[in-house]
Amino acid sequence: MSNPLKSYREAQKLTQVELGHLLGVDGMTVSRWERGDHLPRKKHWLTIEEKTGIAPAELVGHVKQAEITQ
């Protein structure tokens, strides 16, 4: 299962730093989200959905799948 945030970023040809700037976080935070190490904080959900169209449930599902396969 691919991470929807990473798929979006790659489709838009953005770096993690550029996507982070768009979402109001740093590139390392985007990296953690993409790897499934951390979920975005609730305060970021609306921004992510507004800017990328990715629903919170999609990212939660990715993190849960990453936990199962580890």
VMD Tcl script that builds the backbone (N, CA, C; Angstrom):
set m [mol new atoms 210]
animate dup $m
set s [atomselect $m all]
$s set {name element resname resid chain x y z} {
  {N N MET 1 A 0.858 -1.191 0.000}
  {CA C MET 1 A 0.000 0.000 0.000}
  {C C MET 1 A 0.893 1.240 0.000}
  {N N SER 2 A 0.725 2.076 -0.991}
  {CA C SER 2 A 1.574 3.258 -1.058}
  {C C SER 2 A 0.963 4.403 -0.248}
  {N N ASN 3 A 1.827 5.249 0.243}
  {CA C ASN 3 A 1.384 6.378 1.054}
  {C C ASN 3 A 0.760 7.429 0.143}
  {N N PRO 4 A -0.482 7.829 0.411}
  {CA C PRO 4 A -1.147 8.802 -0.457}
  {C C PRO 4 A -0.457 10.163 -0.464}
  {N N LEU 5 A 0.164 10.537 0.633}
  {CA C LEU 5 A 0.856 11.825 0.684}
  {C C LEU 5 A 2.093 11.797 -0.212}
  {N N LYS 6 A 2.831 10.702 -0.171}
  {CA C LYS 6 A 4.006 10.564 -1.032}
  {C C LYS 6 A 3.592 10.509 -2.502}
  {N N SER 7 A 2.530 9.777 -2.792}
  {CA C SER 7 A 2.036 9.701 -4.171}
  {C C SER 7 A 1.643 11.075 -4.685}
  {N N TYR 8 A 0.956 11.841 -3.856}
  {CA C TYR 8 A 0.569 13.207 -4.232}
  {C C TYR 8 A 1.810 14.048 -4.506}
  {N N ARG 9 A 2.768 13.999 -3.580}
  {CA C ARG 9 A 3.977 14.815 -3.709}
  {C C ARG 9 A 4.726 14.477 -4.994}
  {N N GLU 10 A 4.889 13.190 -5.268}
  {CA C GLU 10 A 5.618 12.775 -6.463}
  {C C GLU 10 A 4.863 13.166 -7.736}
  {N N ALA 11 A 3.539 13.056 -7.729}
  {CA C ALA 11 A 2.740 13.440 -8.896}
  {C C ALA 11 A 2.855 14.931 -9.187}
  {N N GLN 12 A 2.987 15.708 -8.110}
  {CA C GLN 12 A 3.114 17.161 -8.255}
  {C C GLN 12 A 4.564 17.604 -8.475}
  {N N LYS 13 A 5.475 16.633 -8.438}
  {CA C LYS 13 A 6.917 16.891 -8.591}
  {C C LYS 13 A 7.442 17.873 -7.538}
  {N N LEU 14 A 7.029 17.620 -6.295}
  {CA C LEU 14 A 7.452 18.439 -5.165}
  {C C LEU 14 A 8.463 17.672 -4.330}
  {N N THR 15 A 9.378 18.393 -3.711}
  {CA C THR 15 A 10.260 17.782 -2.722}
  {C C THR 15 A 9.500 17.732 -1.399}
  {N N GLN 16 A 10.055 17.008 -0.446}
  {CA C GLN 16 A 9.435 16.980 0.882}
  {C C GLN 16 A 9.442 18.359 1.509}
  {N N VAL 17 A 10.498 19.109 1.276}
  {CA C VAL 17 A 10.593 20.471 1.818}
  {C C VAL 17 A 9.513 21.358 1.194}
  {N N GLU 18 A 9.323 21.249 -0.121}
  {CA C GLU 18 A 8.304 22.061 -0.794}
  {C C GLU 18 A 6.900 21.710 -0.312}
  {N N LEU 19 A 6.619 20.418 -0.178}
  {CA C LEU 19 A 5.308 20.015 0.330}
  {C C LEU 19 A 5.134 20.488 1.771}
  {N N GLY 20 A 6.193 20.373 2.554}
  {CA C GLY 20 A 6.139 20.862 3.929}
  {C C GLY 20 A 5.806 22.339 3.987}
  {N N HIS 21 A 6.414 23.127 3.113}
  {CA C HIS 21 A 6.141 24.563 3.074}
  {C C HIS 21 A 4.667 24.804 2.757}
  {N N LEU 22 A 4.139 24.048 1.798}
  {CA C LEU 22 A 2.734 24.169 1.425}
  {C C LEU 22 A 1.811 23.843 2.603}
  {N N LEU 23 A 2.239 22.868 3.431}
  {CA C LEU 23 A 1.404 22.405 4.538}
  {C C LEU 23 A 1.734 23.079 5.873}
  {N N GLY 24 A 2.770 23.898 5.899}
  {CA C GLY 24 A 3.120 24.613 7.124}
  {C C GLY 24 A 3.957 23.808 8.103}
  {N N VAL 25 A 4.716 22.822 7.582}
  {CA C VAL 25 A 5.608 22.016 8.415}
  {C C VAL 25 A 6.961 21.912 7.711}
  {N N ASP 26 A 7.943 21.312 8.376}
  {CA C ASP 26 A 9.244 21.165 7.725}
  {C C ASP 26 A 9.316 19.852 6.937}
  {N N GLY 27 A 10.348 19.728 6.133}
  {CA C GLY 27 A 10.518 18.553 5.293}
  {C C GLY 27 A 10.678 17.267 6.084}
  {N N MET 28 A 11.312 17.324 7.239}
  {CA C MET 28 A 11.484 16.133 8.068}
  {C C MET 28 A 10.138 15.607 8.555}
  {N N THR 29 A 9.236 16.510 8.858}
  {CA C THR 29 A 7.898 16.109 9.282}
  {C C THR 29 A 7.182 15.382 8.147}
  {N N VAL 30 A 7.290 15.911 6.933}
  {CA C VAL 30 A 6.689 15.247 5.772}
  {C C VAL 30 A 7.298 13.855 5.611}
  {N N SER 31 A 8.599 13.741 5.782}
  {CA C SER 31 A 9.277 12.450 5.675}
  {C C SER 31 A 8.712 11.449 6.679}
  {N N ARG 32 A 8.516 11.885 7.904}
  {CA C ARG 32 A 7.956 10.995 8.943}
  {C C ARG 32 A 6.540 10.560 8.597}
  {N N TRP 33 A 5.758 11.488 8.064}
  {CA C TRP 33 A 4.397 11.148 7.664}
  {C C TRP 33 A 4.416 10.139 6.523}
  {N N GLU 34 A 5.295 10.357 5.553}
  {CA C GLU 34 A 5.359 9.464 4.399}
  {C C GLU 34 A 5.810 8.057 4.786}
  {N N ARG 35 A 6.736 7.955 5.704}
  {CA C ARG 35 A 7.213 6.641 6.150}
  {C C ARG 35 A 6.198 5.941 7.042}
  {N N GLY 36 A 5.227 6.691 7.542}
  {CA C GLY 36 A 4.245 6.111 8.448}
  {C C GLY 36 A 4.746 6.047 9.872}
  {N N ASP 37 A 5.832 6.773 10.157}
  {CA C ASP 37 A 6.365 6.798 11.521}
  {C C ASP 37 A 5.459 7.583 12.463}
  {N N HIS 38 A 4.824 8.608 11.928}
  {CA C HIS 38 A 3.948 9.471 12.729}
  {C C HIS 38 A 2.741 9.869 11.905}
  {N N LEU 39 A 1.654 10.090 12.581}
  {CA C LEU 39 A 0.485 10.678 11.950}
  {C C LEU 39 A 0.552 12.189 12.120}
  {N N PRO 40 A -0.007 12.934 11.180}
  {CA C PRO 40 A -0.082 14.382 11.378}
  {C C PRO 40 A -0.920 14.687 12.619}
  {N N ARG 41 A -0.584 15.774 13.265}
  {CA C ARG 41 A -1.398 16.228 14.401}
  {C C ARG 41 A -2.736 16.702 13.867}
  {N N LYS 42 A -3.722 16.662 14.726}
  {CA C LYS 42 A -5.076 17.036 14.314}
  {C C LYS 42 A -5.125 18.428 13.698}
  {N N LYS 43 A -4.286 19.331 14.176}
  {CA C LYS 43 A -4.315 20.697 13.646}
  {C C LYS 43 A -3.881 20.753 12.177}
  {N N HIS 44 A -3.238 19.701 11.675}
  {CA C HIS 44 A -2.786 19.676 10.279}
  {C C HIS 44 A -3.768 18.990 9.337}
  {N N TRP 45 A -4.747 18.243 9.879}
  {CA C TRP 45 A -5.651 17.472 9.025}
  {C C TRP 45 A -6.372 18.330 7.998}
  {N N LEU 46 A -6.953 19.433 8.428}
  {CA C LEU 46 A -7.726 20.277 7.521}
  {C C LEU 46 A -6.837 20.845 6.417}
  {N N THR 47 A -5.642 21.301 6.785}
  {CA C THR 47 A -4.728 21.848 5.790}
  {C C THR 47 A -4.339 20.788 4.766}
  {N N ILE 48 A -4.025 19.596 5.231}
  {CA C ILE 48 A -3.654 18.510 4.315}
  {C C ILE 48 A -4.807 18.229 3.356}
  {N N GLU 49 A -6.007 18.137 3.896}
  {CA C GLU 49 A -7.157 17.830 3.042}
  {C C GLU 49 A -7.436 18.964 2.057}
  {N N GLU 50 A -7.352 20.202 2.516}
  {CA C GLU 50 A -7.604 21.349 1.639}
  {C C GLU 50 A -6.560 21.469 0.534}
  {N N LYS 51 A -5.293 21.268 0.880}
  {CA C LYS 51 A -4.210 21.481 -0.080}
  {C C LYS 51 A -3.979 20.291 -1.006}
  {N N THR 52 A -4.259 19.062 -0.519}
  {CA C THR 52 A -3.930 17.876 -1.313}
  {C C THR 52 A -5.145 17.050 -1.712}
  {N N GLY 53 A -6.268 17.232 -1.010}
  {CA C GLY 53 A -7.443 16.413 -1.261}
  {C C GLY 53 A -7.379 15.048 -0.592}
  {N N ILE 54 A -6.364 14.830 0.237}
  {CA C ILE 54 A -6.200 13.551 0.928}
  {C C ILE 54 A -6.954 13.606 2.257}
  {N N ALA 55 A -7.894 12.697 2.415}
  {CA C ALA 55 A -8.684 12.634 3.645}
  {C C ALA 55 A -7.850 12.030 4.771}
  {N N PRO 56 A -8.077 12.458 6.008}
  {CA C PRO 56 A -7.343 11.901 7.140}
  {C C PRO 56 A -7.397 10.374 7.201}
  {N N ALA 57 A -8.527 9.782 6.876}
  {CA C ALA 57 A -8.667 8.322 6.943}
  {C C ALA 57 A -7.679 7.612 6.016}
  {N N GLU 58 A -7.336 8.259 4.894}
  {CA C GLU 58 A -6.376 7.649 3.975}
  {C C GLU 58 A -4.997 7.527 4.617}
  {N N LEU 59 A -4.560 8.567 5.322}
  {CA C LEU 59 A -3.253 8.523 5.977}
  {C C LEU 59 A -3.263 7.586 7.170}
  {N N VAL 60 A -4.345 7.583 7.916}
  {CA C VAL 60 A -4.454 6.676 9.059}
  {C C VAL 60 A -4.383 5.236 8.564}
  {N N GLY 61 A -5.065 4.945 7.491}
  {CA C GLY 61 A -5.037 3.604 6.919}
  {C C GLY 61 A -3.632 3.203 6.499}
  {N N HIS 62 A -2.870 4.140 5.953}
  {CA C HIS 62 A -1.495 3.840 5.546}
  {C C HIS 62 A -0.631 3.509 6.759}
  {N N VAL 63 A -0.761 4.275 7.825}
  {CA C VAL 63 A 0.038 4.039 9.027}
  {C C VAL 63 A -0.327 2.700 9.632}
  {N N LYS 64 A -1.597 2.373 9.699}
  {CA C LYS 64 A -2.015 1.085 10.251}
  {C C LYS 64 A -1.457 -0.067 9.417}
  {N N GLN 65 A -1.457 0.064 8.086}
  {CA C GLN 65 A -0.912 -0.973 7.215}
  {C C GLN 65 A 0.593 -1.108 7.440}
  {N N ALA 66 A 1.309 0.006 7.620}
  {CA C ALA 66 A 2.751 -0.026 7.861}
  {C C ALA 66 A 3.037 -0.766 9.172}
  {N N GLU 67 A 2.209 -0.563 10.189}
  {CA C GLU 67 A 2.410 -1.253 11.467}
  {C C GLU 67 A 2.231 -2.766 11.316}
  {N N ILE 68 A 1.298 -3.174 10.488}
  {CA C ILE 68 A 1.020 -4.595 10.293}
  {C C ILE 68 A 2.175 -5.279 9.572}
  {N N THR 69 A 2.778 -4.604 8.600}
  {CA C THR 69 A 3.827 -5.229 7.783}
  {C C THR 69 A 5.207 -5.151 8.412}
  {N N GLN 70 A 5.347 -4.462 9.513}
  {CA C GLN 70 A 6.676 -4.354 10.144}
  {C C GLN 70 A 6.990 -5.559 10.971}
}
mol reanalyze $m
mol bondsrecalc $m
mol representation Tube
mol addrep $m
